[in-house]
Amino acid sequence: MTVVMPAGVQTARDLVGPAISQAVSRLSPAVRAVASYHLGLSDATGQPITAGGTGKALRPALALLSARAAGVGPERAVVPAAAVELVHNFSLLHDDIMDGDTERRHQPTAWTVFGVGAAILAGDALLALSQDILMETPPYGVWAARCLSAAVLRLIAGQGADLEFEQRDDVEVAECLDMAGDKTAALMACACSIGVIYVGGPPGLAMSLSGFGAHAGLSFQLVDDLLGIWGAPEVTGKPVGSDLRARKKSVPVVTALASDTDAGRDLAKLFGKSEPLTDDEVLHATQLVEAAGAKVRIEEMADAELASALACLADAEMPEDVRAEFAAIAEFITARQW
Amino acid sequence: MTVVMPAGVQTARDLVGPAISQAVSRLSPAVRAVASYHLGLSDATGQPITAGGTGKALRPALALLSARAAGVGPERAVVPAAAVELVHNFSLLHDDIMDGDTERRHQPTAWTVFGVGAAILAGDALLALSQDILMETPPYGVWAARCLSAAVLRLIAGQGADLEFEQRDDVEVAECLDMAGDKTAALMACACSIGVIYVGGPPGLAMSLSGFGAHAGLSFQLVDDLLGIWGAPEVTGKPVGSDLRARKKSVPVVTALASDTDAGRDLAKLFGKSEPLTDDEVLHATQLVEAAGAKVRIEEMADAELASALACLADAEMPEDVRAEFAAIAEFITARQW
């Protein structure tokens, strides 16, 4: 199955990119250089990249659609769309340090280029900016800021749980799903509802779209976990099997470990090794996760979450073309390309 | 000269401590543990510390006084006082990582106990909470949040400049003073005015107190730089000469390097060494900074900034006991104890 990126995602970058550049231009030169590099606005030497911005602009697209769901033009929601993207990038900058990831979007991560300290600060700056630009337009901007702030706190809780899971070998599937909900779904739910909130649209619509975003976000995270194990490097931008090599407690892995199968127990033994895993062991771990039934189980869960997302969408009142675009994005981000 | 901590600083901890604990209690367990440890609310194993909270509670005391300057009771400004203290601790958590500091308030720093990733997240959480608690009370809470957000962006700019200076040997005194203004004075200016803003007091009073805080904050930073070189370990909580050993580009050091004196040139040579400085070299560097005239120069600047702060204070209309308490705090934090 070939999945084509919905047109709205590209449009979002064109519409929201200038607002992000403008926000980043308020930073001091040293901090701006790191933030701009991370956002794909300039290279490591500070030269502007005219193509302007990497990444999928997925969350901004959802925020713009959210305003359109409330019956207004997408240009009215540029500020909240930019704010959500700033938060997303704050978390990427910090997560890359915590996870020791050296590559993102086929480029060296910011901390490997500028140092850990500079990357921490650039993340801090994007978080601060995200709140700052929303608060400029009370009262709805403040409501939007509160929605975003709640999502940030959940995002932090999710990443905290993720870090903590690394130290534990008794992580339960339910905890792991909570973690994914906090880490990924909360910001997605915010992106889908913040446009409605910012333009003063109906609270009921914001609630329905928040539900849509939460389910679609969880489905997206589950698929991302699957791609982290079975995804081709050209799709994921990461080396084959990197999640298993890092013994990441992703939902499929935890499901396999908790499965009460021989494969699950063998996986636990492999993960219990003190030495780094060899290439053969990573391949074997991949087979064990599948043999434990976790691949099929997570595929089913991802499908169920997508179905729940689409059900939330069906319940809400909005222009039909907007509904179709929301659905197309949900299907796009949960497509399994391997 | 013996300098006694003004009573308001202790009172502030009693009044604001519960609000900080309550804000931190909203964090997920893994993140809360790190934040609570850093704030002195619990030990490394998670046991509550009943004494409750280390640190001087200086900024909360200023925020409470700020409300009193506007003629209302200090209890009205507990939320902004807590928010300012949360921001201060966000920056300490992250700065300790960036600067590689292993001790703070005579305790191992959070990143050495819980790891870099967990300490980054705990800092992120305190920053997010600081905005969140202010936005709960529009409209003045939002004005206060914007004041704080502006201070956070300057604080980040200052820390960014500080990091960048480490890589450069041509830092100018003016840049270095800007850095100190951003890194320390901006949040102090915010603390001194946020109480007025939060209770809807006169904008002119907020401006005067912001000026007072900016000057007092810069004086404080200059004295802190001096203590970083000449301060006794029992006062600073840091090993003797640690700033010089780290070749920190503090204002006295940059002033000495830029002084066009033999001592300044000798210091530049010493700082240009590729090996770590020996104890004797650290002692020699201390003497060179003084011989270059930088100690006297920075003492004069610190005195001048304190005088400017007190002049701002004299200009503003406020109850006389509040004015006296502001002055006492400014004198307390700029006292040179060595």
Interface residues (C-beta under 8 A of the other chain):
Chain A: R26 L27 S28 A30 V31 F90 H94 I97 M98 D99 G115 V116 G117 A118 I120 L121 G123 D124 A125 L127 A128 L129 Q131 D132 M135 E136 P138 P139 V142 A145 R146 S149 A150 V152 L153 I156 A157 Q159 G160 A161 L163 E164 D182
Chain B: R26 L27 S28 A30 V31 F90 H94 I97 M98 D99 G115 V116 G117 A118 I120 L121 G123 D124 A125 L127 A128 L129 Q131 D132 M135 E136 P138 P139 V142 A145 R146 S149 A150 V152 L153 I156 A157 Q159 G160 A161 L163 E164 D182
